[in-house]
Amino acid sequence: AALLWGPDMSNFAEMSAELEHIGAGLRIPRPDDLGPAVLSLLNDPTRCAAMAQAGRGYIEAARGALSRVMDDLAPYLDRVILR
C-alpha cells in the first residue's frame, strides 16, 4: 500500500523524508488534499504498486536494525551490568 501522512512528521522527520524520496509515500499538506491524493492513487494502480514496492524495500533494508544496534551497545551494556 502507498503511505500517506499529514504535515507534521516532526517525530519521524528523517524517515518520512526518506520514504518520500524513494517514492514510498506522500506528504499531504492540508486535509483538503487527502481526497484528491487518494483518488489519484486509486486511479493509478501502477503508481500505487510502485509505492508499495518501494515501501517494502525500505522495510527489508531496515530488517535487523534492532539486533545491529544491540550488538553495537553490547560492550557498553556489559560494563554497566558487571558493576
Disulfide bonds with the S-S distance in Angstrom:
none
